[in-house]
Amino acid sequence: MPDKKNYWTQQRPDGKWESKREGASRASKVTNTQADAWTHSRQKATESQGEAFLKGRDGKIRDRNTYGKDPFPPKG
């Protein structure tokens, strides 16, 4: 089940970068640069108290940020 609070940044087949809410069929924003799409994903994840994921050109997760309450806080 997709978590609608999470946003993904990934490269499209046409070479542009998209910010997309998890489970959505369309991108919420398409940009020419990875940095612009990543900024949008982090902003939307902050607003929704979710997570932002950044996929590199190779499809692997390069970075991720959690906003709001962390589901597994470390004990300390």
PyMOL Python script that loads the backbone (N, CA, C, O; Angstrom):
from pymol import cmd

cmd.read_pdbstr("""\
ATOM      1  N   MET A   1       0.837  -1.175   0.000  1.00  0.00           N
ATOM      2  CA  MET A   1       0.000   0.000   0.000  1.00  0.00           C
ATOM      3  C   MET A   1       0.889   1.248   0.000  1.00  0.00           C
ATOM      4  O   MET A   1       1.719   1.414   0.894  1.00  0.00           O
ATOM      5  N   PRO A   2       0.723   2.113  -0.982  1.00  0.00           N
ATOM      6  CA  PRO A   2       1.567   3.312  -1.042  1.00  0.00           C
ATOM      7  C   PRO A   2       1.251   4.298   0.077  1.00  0.00           C
ATOM      8  O   PRO A   2       0.104   4.452   0.496  1.00  0.00           O
ATOM      9  N   ASP A   3       2.294   4.952   0.540  1.00  0.00           N
ATOM     10  CA  ASP A   3       2.139   5.981   1.564  1.00  0.00           C
ATOM     11  C   ASP A   3       2.045   7.325   0.850  1.00  0.00           C
ATOM     12  O   ASP A   3       3.037   7.807   0.302  1.00  0.00           O
ATOM     13  N   LYS A   4       0.874   7.925   0.855  1.00  0.00           N
ATOM     14  CA  LYS A   4       0.634   9.140   0.084  1.00  0.00           C
ATOM     15  C   LYS A   4       1.332  10.365   0.658  1.00  0.00           C
ATOM     16  O   LYS A   4       1.192  11.460   0.112  1.00  0.00           O
ATOM     17  N   LYS A   5       2.078  10.207   1.743  1.00  0.00           N
ATOM     18  CA  LYS A   5       2.860  11.307   2.301  1.00  0.00           C
ATOM     19  C   LYS A   5       4.246  11.380   1.678  1.00  0.00           C
ATOM     20  O   LYS A   5       4.927  12.398   1.802  1.00  0.00           O
ATOM     21  N   ASN A   6       4.667  10.321   1.016  1.00  0.00           N
ATOM     22  CA  ASN A   6       6.023  10.238   0.487  1.00  0.00           C
ATOM     23  C   ASN A   6       6.109  10.786  -0.929  1.00  0.00           C
ATOM     24  O   ASN A   6       5.174  10.661  -1.720  1.00  0.00           O
ATOM     25  N   TYR A   7       7.258  11.399  -1.235  1.00  0.00           N
ATOM     26  CA  TYR A   7       7.517  11.954  -2.561  1.00  0.00           C
ATOM     27  C   TYR A   7       8.821  11.405  -3.105  1.00  0.00           C
ATOM     28  O   TYR A   7       9.809  11.289  -2.381  1.00  0.00           O
ATOM     29  N   TRP A   8       8.815  11.069  -4.383  1.00  0.00           N
ATOM     30  CA  TRP A   8       9.964  10.494  -5.058  1.00  0.00           C
ATOM     31  C   TRP A   8      10.477  11.442  -6.125  1.00  0.00           C
ATOM     32  O   TRP A   8       9.688  12.037  -6.859  1.00  0.00           O
ATOM     33  N   THR A   9      11.785  11.587  -6.217  1.00  0.00           N
ATOM     34  CA  THR A   9      12.432  12.339  -7.287  1.00  0.00           C
ATOM     35  C   THR A   9      13.181  11.331  -8.132  1.00  0.00           C
ATOM     36  O   THR A   9      14.002  10.566  -7.625  1.00  0.00           O
ATOM     37  N   GLN A  10      12.890  11.335  -9.446  1.00  0.00           N
ATOM     38  CA  GLN A  10      13.536  10.380 -10.338  1.00  0.00           C
ATOM     39  C   GLN A  10      13.593  10.943 -11.752  1.00  0.00           C
ATOM     40  O   GLN A  10      12.848  11.856 -12.106  1.00  0.00           O
ATOM     41  N   GLN A  11      14.500  10.375 -12.558  1.00  0.00           N
ATOM     42  CA  GLN A  11      14.648  10.833 -13.931  1.00  0.00           C
ATOM     43  C   GLN A  11      13.625  10.134 -14.816  1.00  0.00           C
ATOM     44  O   GLN A  11      13.360   8.941 -14.665  1.00  0.00           O
ATOM     45  N   ARG A  12      13.056  10.901 -15.739  1.00  0.00           N
ATOM     46  CA  ARG A  12      12.081  10.370 -16.693  1.00  0.00           C
ATOM     47  C   ARG A  12      12.806   9.846 -17.927  1.00  0.00           C
ATOM     48  O   ARG A  12      13.970  10.183 -18.142  1.00  0.00           O
ATOM     49  N   PRO A  13      12.142   9.029 -18.739  1.00  0.00           N
ATOM     50  CA  PRO A  13      12.775   8.524 -19.965  1.00  0.00           C
ATOM     51  C   PRO A  13      13.206   9.635 -20.937  1.00  0.00           C
ATOM     52  O   PRO A  13      14.137   9.449 -21.721  1.00  0.00           O
ATOM     53  N   ASP A  14      12.522  10.792 -20.881  1.00  0.00           N
ATOM     54  CA  ASP A  14      12.881  11.896 -21.786  1.00  0.00           C
ATOM     55  C   ASP A  14      14.060  12.721 -21.264  1.00  0.00           C
ATOM     56  O   ASP A  14      14.460  13.695 -21.903  1.00  0.00           O
ATOM     57  N   GLY A  15      14.624  12.341 -20.102  1.00  0.00           N
ATOM     58  CA  GLY A  15      15.796  13.018 -19.552  1.00  0.00           C
ATOM     59  C   GLY A  15      15.470  14.086 -18.521  1.00  0.00           C
ATOM     60  O   GLY A  15      16.372  14.567 -17.834  1.00  0.00           O
ATOM     61  N   LYS A  16      14.213  14.466 -18.395  1.00  0.00           N
ATOM     62  CA  LYS A  16      13.823  15.456 -17.388  1.00  0.00           C
ATOM     63  C   LYS A  16      13.662  14.762 -16.043  1.00  0.00           C
ATOM     64  O   LYS A  16      13.664  13.534 -15.961  1.00  0.00           O
ATOM     65  N   TRP A  17      13.523  15.560 -14.995  1.00  0.00           N
ATOM     66  CA  TRP A  17      13.383  15.033 -13.638  1.00  0.00           C
ATOM     67  C   TRP A  17      11.992  15.326 -13.115  1.00  0.00           C
ATOM     68  O   TRP A  17      11.430  16.386 -13.389  1.00  0.00           O
ATOM     69  N   GLU A  18      11.431  14.383 -12.358  1.00  0.00           N
ATOM     70  CA  GLU A  18      10.087  14.554 -11.828  1.00  0.00           C
ATOM     71  C   GLU A  18      10.046  14.375 -10.328  1.00  0.00           C
ATOM     72  O   GLU A  18      10.825  13.625  -9.739  1.00  0.00           O
ATOM     73  N   SER A  19       9.106  15.092  -9.729  1.00  0.00           N
ATOM     74  CA  SER A  19       8.755  14.905  -8.327  1.00  0.00           C
ATOM     75  C   SER A  19       7.370  14.299  -8.348  1.00  0.00           C
ATOM     76  O   SER A  19       6.449  14.849  -8.953  1.00  0.00           O
ATOM     77  N   LYS A  20       7.223  13.159  -7.682  1.00  0.00           N
ATOM     78  CA  LYS A  20       5.976  12.413  -7.785  1.00  0.00           C
ATOM     79  C   LYS A  20       5.567  11.876  -6.423  1.00  0.00           C
ATOM     80  O   LYS A  20       6.381  11.284  -5.714  1.00  0.00           O
ATOM     81  N   ARG A  21       4.302  12.082  -6.054  1.00  0.00           N
ATOM     82  CA  ARG A  21       3.791  11.526  -4.808  1.00  0.00           C
ATOM     83  C   ARG A  21       3.665  10.014  -4.961  1.00  0.00           C
ATOM     84  O   ARG A  21       3.264   9.523  -6.016  1.00  0.00           O
ATOM     85  N   GLU A  22       4.004   9.292  -3.921  1.00  0.00           N
ATOM     86  CA  GLU A  22       3.945   7.836  -3.966  1.00  0.00           C
ATOM     87  C   GLU A  22       2.518   7.380  -4.262  1.00  0.00           C
ATOM     88  O   GLU A  22       1.574   7.808  -3.599  1.00  0.00           O
ATOM     89  N   GLY A  23       2.369   6.518  -5.251  1.00  0.00           N
ATOM     90  CA  GLY A  23       1.070   5.995  -5.634  1.00  0.00           C
ATOM     91  C   GLY A  23       0.350   6.823  -6.688  1.00  0.00           C
ATOM     92  O   GLY A  23      -0.682   6.392  -7.203  1.00  0.00           O
ATOM     93  N   ALA A  24       0.868   7.996  -7.019  1.00  0.00           N
ATOM     94  CA  ALA A  24       0.224   8.856  -8.011  1.00  0.00           C
ATOM     95  C   ALA A  24       0.556   8.382  -9.426  1.00  0.00           C
ATOM     96  O   ALA A  24       1.614   7.798  -9.663  1.00  0.00           O
ATOM     97  N   SER A  25      -0.350   8.636 -10.352  1.00  0.00           N
ATOM     98  CA  SER A  25      -0.105   8.240 -11.733  1.00  0.00           C
ATOM     99  C   SER A  25       0.632   9.333 -12.512  1.00  0.00           C
ATOM    100  O   SER A  25       1.285   9.048 -13.516  1.00  0.00           O
ATOM    101  N   ARG A  26       0.526  10.586 -12.046  1.00  0.00           N
ATOM    102  CA  ARG A  26       1.180  11.701 -12.717  1.00  0.00           C
ATOM    103  C   ARG A  26       2.143  12.398 -11.771  1.00  0.00           C
ATOM    104  O   ARG A  26       1.958  12.389 -10.554  1.00  0.00           O
ATOM    105  N   ALA A  27       3.165  12.999 -12.344  1.00  0.00           N
ATOM    106  CA  ALA A  27       4.140  13.755 -11.551  1.00  0.00           C
ATOM    107  C   ALA A  27       3.513  15.046 -11.053  1.00  0.00           C
ATOM    108  O   ALA A  27       2.691  15.649 -11.743  1.00  0.00           O
ATOM    109  N   SER A  28       3.899  15.470  -9.858  1.00  0.00           N
ATOM    110  CA  SER A  28       3.408  16.741  -9.345  1.00  0.00           C
ATOM    111  C   SER A  28       4.204  17.902  -9.923  1.00  0.00           C
ATOM    112  O   SER A  28       3.698  19.022 -10.002  1.00  0.00           O
ATOM    113  N   LYS A  29       5.458  17.643 -10.333  1.00  0.00           N
ATOM    114  CA  LYS A  29       6.272  18.674 -10.973  1.00  0.00           C
ATOM    115  C   LYS A  29       7.336  18.005 -11.830  1.00  0.00           C
ATOM    116  O   LYS A  29       7.935  17.007 -11.429  1.00  0.00           O
ATOM    117  N   VAL A  30       7.567  18.567 -13.021  1.00  0.00           N
ATOM    118  CA  VAL A  30       8.600  18.096 -13.940  1.00  0.00           C
ATOM    119  C   VAL A  30       9.559  19.263 -14.165  1.00  0.00           C
ATOM    120  O   VAL A  30       9.132  20.375 -14.476  1.00  0.00           O
ATOM    121  N   THR A  31      10.859  19.002 -14.005  1.00  0.00           N
ATOM    122  CA  THR A  31      11.869  20.052 -14.153  1.00  0.00           C
ATOM    123  C   THR A  31      12.999  19.574 -15.061  1.00  0.00           C
ATOM    124  O   THR A  31      13.096  18.396 -15.407  1.00  0.00           O
ATOM    125  N   ASN A  32      13.847  20.528 -15.433  1.00  0.00           N
ATOM    126  CA  ASN A  32      15.015  20.186 -16.254  1.00  0.00           C
ATOM    127  C   ASN A  32      16.181  19.690 -15.414  1.00  0.00           C
ATOM    128  O   ASN A  32      17.067  19.006 -15.928  1.00  0.00           O
ATOM    129  N   THR A  33      16.192  20.030 -14.117  1.00  0.00           N
ATOM    130  CA  THR A  33      17.323  19.640 -13.273  1.00  0.00           C
ATOM    131  C   THR A  33      16.874  18.782 -12.097  1.00  0.00           C
ATOM    132  O   THR A  33      15.751  18.892 -11.606  1.00  0.00           O
ATOM    133  N   GLN A  34      17.786  17.932 -11.670  1.00  0.00           N
ATOM    134  CA  GLN A  34      17.539  17.076 -10.519  1.00  0.00           C
ATOM    135  C   GLN A  34      17.369  17.919  -9.253  1.00  0.00           C
ATOM    136  O   GLN A  34      16.525  17.615  -8.410  1.00  0.00           O
ATOM    137  N   ALA A  35      18.166  18.970  -9.124  1.00  0.00           N
ATOM    138  CA  ALA A  35      18.125  19.811  -7.923  1.00  0.00           C
ATOM    139  C   ALA A  35      16.755  20.466  -7.744  1.00  0.00           C
ATOM    140  O   ALA A  35      16.246  20.527  -6.625  1.00  0.00           O
ATOM    141  N   ASP A  36      16.155  20.956  -8.829  1.00  0.00           N
ATOM    142  CA  ASP A  36      14.839  21.584  -8.727  1.00  0.00           C
ATOM    143  C   ASP A  36      13.766  20.575  -8.323  1.00  0.00           C
ATOM    144  O   ASP A  36      12.912  20.876  -7.488  1.00  0.00           O
ATOM    145  N   ALA A  37      13.807  19.396  -8.903  1.00  0.00           N
ATOM    146  CA  ALA A  37      12.826  18.365  -8.566  1.00  0.00           C
ATOM    147  C   ALA A  37      13.010  17.896  -7.119  1.00  0.00           C
ATOM    148  O   ALA A  37      12.026  17.664  -6.416  1.00  0.00           O
ATOM    149  N   TRP A  38      14.254  17.755  -6.672  1.00  0.00           N
ATOM    150  CA  TRP A  38      14.549  17.320  -5.306  1.00  0.00           C
ATOM    151  C   TRP A  38      14.067  18.358  -4.306  1.00  0.00           C
ATOM    152  O   TRP A  38      13.520  18.001  -3.262  1.00  0.00           O
ATOM    153  N   THR A  39      14.260  19.629  -4.603  1.00  0.00           N
ATOM    154  CA  THR A  39      13.783  20.698  -3.724  1.00  0.00           C
ATOM    155  C   THR A  39      12.265  20.635  -3.590  1.00  0.00           C
ATOM    156  O   THR A  39      11.729  20.781  -2.491  1.00  0.00           O
ATOM    157  N   HIS A  40      11.575  20.417  -4.704  1.00  0.00           N
ATOM    158  CA  HIS A  40      10.107  20.323  -4.666  1.00  0.00           C
ATOM    159  C   HIS A  40       9.658  19.116  -3.840  1.00  0.00           C
ATOM    160  O   HIS A  40       8.729  19.225  -3.039  1.00  0.00           O
ATOM    161  N   SER A  41      10.307  17.972  -4.028  1.00  0.00           N
ATOM    162  CA  SER A  41       9.941  16.756  -3.274  1.00  0.00           C
ATOM    163  C   SER A  41      10.127  16.959  -1.773  1.00  0.00           C
ATOM    164  O   SER A  41       9.277  16.556  -0.980  1.00  0.00           O
ATOM    165  N   ARG A  42      11.240  17.586  -1.383  1.00  0.00           N
ATOM    166  CA  ARG A  42      11.483  17.831   0.045  1.00  0.00           C
ATOM    167  C   ARG A  42      10.451  18.786   0.628  1.00  0.00           C
ATOM    168  O   ARG A  42       9.995  18.601   1.757  1.00  0.00           O
ATOM    169  N   GLN A  43      10.086  19.800  -0.137  1.00  0.00           N
ATOM    170  CA  GLN A  43       9.082  20.766   0.330  1.00  0.00           C
ATOM    171  C   GLN A  43       7.725  20.090   0.526  1.00  0.00           C
ATOM    172  O   GLN A  43       7.071  20.299   1.548  1.00  0.00           O
ATOM    173  N   LYS A  44       7.301  19.286  -0.441  1.00  0.00           N
ATOM    174  CA  LYS A  44       6.007  18.607  -0.339  1.00  0.00           C
ATOM    175  C   LYS A  44       6.017  17.565   0.787  1.00  0.00           C
ATOM    176  O   LYS A  44       5.016  17.406   1.484  1.00  0.00           O
ATOM    177  N   ALA A  45       7.128  16.861   0.969  1.00  0.00           N
ATOM    178  CA  ALA A  45       7.232  15.883   2.051  1.00  0.00           C
ATOM    179  C   ALA A  45       7.193  16.572   3.410  1.00  0.00           C
ATOM    180  O   ALA A  45       6.632  16.031   4.363  1.00  0.00           O
ATOM    181  N   THR A  46       7.781  17.753   3.505  1.00  0.00           N
ATOM    182  CA  THR A  46       7.745  18.523   4.745  1.00  0.00           C
ATOM    183  C   THR A  46       6.307  18.906   5.075  1.00  0.00           C
ATOM    184  O   THR A  46       5.871  18.783   6.220  1.00  0.00           O
ATOM    185  N   GLU A  47       5.579  19.367   4.075  1.00  0.00           N
ATOM    186  CA  GLU A  47       4.178  19.765   4.274  1.00  0.00           C
ATOM    187  C   GLU A  47       3.295  18.589   4.693  1.00  0.00           C
ATOM    188  O   GLU A  47       2.378  18.754   5.498  1.00  0.00           O
ATOM    189  N   SER A  48       3.570  17.412   4.151  1.00  0.00           N
ATOM    190  CA  SER A  48       2.737  16.245   4.445  1.00  0.00           C
ATOM    191  C   SER A  48       3.263  15.393   5.599  1.00  0.00           C
ATOM    192  O   SER A  48       2.662  14.378   5.950  1.00  0.00           O
ATOM    193  N   GLN A  49       4.404  15.817   6.195  1.00  0.00           N
ATOM    194  CA  GLN A  49       5.028  15.061   7.293  1.00  0.00           C
ATOM    195  C   GLN A  49       5.394  13.647   6.844  1.00  0.00           C
ATOM    196  O   GLN A  49       5.189  12.684   7.583  1.00  0.00           O
ATOM    197  N   GLY A  50       5.937  13.529   5.629  1.00  0.00           N
ATOM    198  CA  GLY A  50       6.313  12.229   5.075  1.00  0.00           C
ATOM    199  C   GLY A  50       7.801  12.116   4.840  1.00  0.00           C
ATOM    200  O   GLY A  50       8.606  12.686   5.575  1.00  0.00           O
ATOM    201  N   GLU A  51       8.163  11.362   3.791  1.00  0.00           N
ATOM    202  CA  GLU A  51       9.567  11.165   3.432  1.00  0.00           C
ATOM    203  C   GLU A  51       9.797  11.591   1.992  1.00  0.00           C
ATOM    204  O   GLU A  51       8.895  11.511   1.158  1.00  0.00           O
ATOM    205  N   ALA A  52      11.006  12.043   1.709  1.00  0.00           N
ATOM    206  CA  ALA A  52      11.416  12.385   0.352  1.00  0.00           C
ATOM    207  C   ALA A  52      12.539  11.431  -0.047  1.00  0.00           C
ATOM    208  O   ALA A  52      13.500  11.239   0.697  1.00  0.00           O
ATOM    209  N   PHE A  53      12.404  10.839  -1.225  1.00  0.00           N
ATOM    210  CA  PHE A  53      13.388   9.892  -1.740  1.00  0.00           C
ATOM    211  C   PHE A  53      13.976  10.444  -3.020  1.00  0.00           C
ATOM    212  O   PHE A  53      13.252  10.986  -3.856  1.00  0.00           O
ATOM    213  N   LEU A  54      15.298  10.311  -3.184  1.00  0.00           N
ATOM    214  CA  LEU A  54      15.985  10.748  -4.394  1.00  0.00           C
ATOM    215  C   LEU A  54      16.610   9.543  -5.061  1.00  0.00           C
ATOM    216  O   LEU A  54      17.483   8.890  -4.490  1.00  0.00           O
ATOM    217  N   LYS A  55      16.161   9.245  -6.281  1.00  0.00           N
ATOM    218  CA  LYS A  55      16.736   8.157  -7.066  1.00  0.00           C
ATOM    219  C   LYS A  55      17.759   8.740  -8.029  1.00  0.00           C
ATOM    220  O   LYS A  55      17.501   9.748  -8.687  1.00  0.00           O
ATOM    221  N   GLY A  56      18.910   8.107  -8.108  1.00  0.00           N
ATOM    222  CA  GLY A  56      19.930   8.534  -9.051  1.00  0.00           C
ATOM    223  C   GLY A  56      19.623   8.032 -10.454  1.00  0.00           C
ATOM    224  O   GLY A  56      18.606   7.375 -10.674  1.00  0.00           O
ATOM    225  N   ARG A  57      20.501   8.341 -11.400  1.00  0.00           N
ATOM    226  CA  ARG A  57      20.302   7.899 -12.782  1.00  0.00           C
ATOM    227  C   ARG A  57      20.302   6.378 -12.897  1.00  0.00           C
ATOM    228  O   ARG A  57      19.699   5.822 -13.815  1.00  0.00           O
ATOM    229  N   ASP A  58      20.975   5.710 -11.969  1.00  0.00           N
ATOM    230  CA  ASP A  58      21.044   4.252 -11.997  1.00  0.00           C
ATOM    231  C   ASP A  58      19.826   3.587 -11.355  1.00  0.00           C
ATOM    232  O   ASP A  58      19.730   2.360 -11.347  1.00  0.00           O
ATOM    233  N   GLY A  59      18.889   4.384 -10.814  1.00  0.00           N
ATOM    234  CA  GLY A  59      17.664   3.846 -10.221  1.00  0.00           C
ATOM    235  C   GLY A  59      17.780   3.508  -8.744  1.00  0.00           C
ATOM    236  O   GLY A  59      16.794   3.111  -8.124  1.00  0.00           O
ATOM    237  N   LYS A  60      18.966   3.658  -8.172  1.00  0.00           N
ATOM    238  CA  LYS A  60      19.162   3.372  -6.754  1.00  0.00           C
ATOM    239  C   LYS A  60      18.891   4.617  -5.927  1.00  0.00           C
ATOM    240  O   LYS A  60      19.106   5.737  -6.389  1.00  0.00           O
ATOM    241  N   ILE A  61      18.415   4.417  -4.695  1.00  0.00           N
ATOM    242  CA  ILE A  61      18.132   5.544  -3.808  1.00  0.00           C
ATOM    243  C   ILE A  61      19.457   6.162  -3.366  1.00  0.00           C
ATOM    244  O   ILE A  61      20.296   5.491  -2.766  1.00  0.00           O
ATOM    245  N   ARG A  62      19.635   7.456  -3.670  1.00  0.00           N
ATOM    246  CA  ARG A  62      20.853   8.179  -3.313  1.00  0.00           C
ATOM    247  C   ARG A  62      20.708   8.896  -1.988  1.00  0.00           C
ATOM    248  O   ARG A  62      21.674   9.033  -1.238  1.00  0.00           O
ATOM    249  N   ASP A  63      19.498   9.354  -1.700  1.00  0.00           N
ATOM    250  CA  ASP A  63      19.277  10.146  -0.490  1.00  0.00           C
ATOM    251  C   ASP A  63      17.819  10.017  -0.087  1.00  0.00           C
ATOM    252  O   ASP A  63      16.947   9.762  -0.917  1.00  0.00           O
ATOM    253  N   ARG A  64      17.572  10.197   1.200  1.00  0.00           N
ATOM    254  CA  ARG A  64      16.203  10.215   1.697  1.00  0.00           C
ATOM    255  C   ARG A  64      16.152  11.047   2.958  1.00  0.00           C
ATOM    256  O   ARG A  64      17.075  11.028   3.773  1.00  0.00           O
ATOM    257  N   ASN A  65      15.066  11.774   3.108  1.00  0.00           N
ATOM    258  CA  ASN A  65      14.864  12.624   4.278  1.00  0.00           C
ATOM    259  C   ASN A  65      13.493  12.322   4.862  1.00  0.00           C
ATOM    260  O   ASN A  65      12.511  12.175   4.133  1.00  0.00           O
ATOM    261  N   THR A  66      13.438  12.231   6.193  1.00  0.00           N
ATOM    262  CA  THR A  66      12.186  12.011   6.895  1.00  0.00           C
ATOM    263  C   THR A  66      11.787  13.297   7.590  1.00  0.00           C
ATOM    264  O   THR A  66      12.605  13.945   8.242  1.00  0.00           O
ATOM    265  N   TYR A  67      10.524  13.661   7.444  1.00  0.00           N
ATOM    266  CA  TYR A  67       9.994  14.860   8.079  1.00  0.00           C
ATOM    267  C   TYR A  67       8.840  14.455   8.983  1.00  0.00           C
ATOM    268  O   TYR A  67       8.101  13.519   8.677  1.00  0.00           O
ATOM    269  N   GLY A  68       8.689  15.159  10.093  1.00  0.00           N
ATOM    270  CA  GLY A  68       7.638  14.805  11.031  1.00  0.00           C
ATOM    271  C   GLY A  68       8.130  13.762  12.013  1.00  0.00           C
ATOM    272  O   GLY A  68       9.324  13.691  12.306  1.00  0.00           O
ATOM    273  N   LYS A  69       7.227  12.962  12.515  1.00  0.00           N
ATOM    274  CA  LYS A  69       7.560  11.945  13.491  1.00  0.00           C
ATOM    275  C   LYS A  69       8.200  10.752  12.806  1.00  0.00           C
ATOM    276  O   LYS A  69       7.627  10.171  11.885  1.00  0.00           O
ATOM    277  N   ASP A  70       9.387  10.392  13.261  1.00  0.00           N
ATOM    278  CA  ASP A  70      10.109   9.242  12.721  1.00  0.00           C
ATOM    279  C   ASP A  70       9.421   7.970  13.238  1.00  0.00           C
ATOM    280  O   ASP A  70       9.216   7.841  14.445  1.00  0.00           O
ATOM    281  N   PRO A  71       9.059   7.029  12.353  1.00  0.00           N
ATOM    282  CA  PRO A  71       8.346   5.833  12.812  1.00  0.00           C
ATOM    283  C   PRO A  71       9.177   4.913  13.696  1.00  0.00           C
ATOM    284  O   PRO A  71       8.610   4.132  14.460  1.00  0.00           O
ATOM    285  N   PHE A  72      10.495   4.982  13.615  1.00  0.00           N
ATOM    286  CA  PHE A  72      11.355   4.128  14.424  1.00  0.00           C
ATOM    287  C   PHE A  72      12.437   4.976  15.097  1.00  0.00           C
ATOM    288  O   PHE A  72      13.599   4.908  14.697  1.00  0.00           O
ATOM    289  N   PRO A  73      12.084   5.765  16.101  1.00  0.00           N
ATOM    290  CA  PRO A  73      13.119   6.607  16.740  1.00  0.00           C
ATOM    291  C   PRO A  73      14.127   5.753  17.500  1.00  0.00           C
ATOM    292  O   PRO A  73      13.769   4.736  18.093  1.00  0.00           O
ATOM    293  N   PRO A  74      15.371   6.168  17.478  1.00  0.00           N
ATOM    294  CA  PRO A  74      16.385   5.437  18.230  1.00  0.00           C
ATOM    295  C   PRO A  74      16.189   5.608  19.726  1.00  0.00           C
ATOM    296  O   PRO A  74      15.771   6.671  20.186  1.00  0.00           O
ATOM    297  N   LYS A  75      16.486   4.580  20.473  1.00  0.00           N
ATOM    298  CA  LYS A  75      16.389   4.659  21.924  1.00  0.00           C
ATOM    299  C   LYS A  75      17.679   5.278  22.446  1.00  0.00           C
ATOM    300  O   LYS A  75      18.770   4.964  21.970  1.00  0.00           O
ATOM    301  N   GLY A  76      17.545   6.142  23.408  1.00  0.00           N
ATOM    302  CA  GLY A  76      18.787   6.743  23.860  1.00  0.00           C
ATOM    303  C   GLY A  76      18.668   7.341  25.171  1.00  0.00           C
ATOM    304  O   GLY A  76      19.639   7.891  25.689  1.00  0.00           O
TER     305      GLY A  76
END
""", "prot")
cmd.dss("prot")
cmd.show_as("cartoon", "prot")
cmd.util.cbc("prot")
cmd.orient("prot")
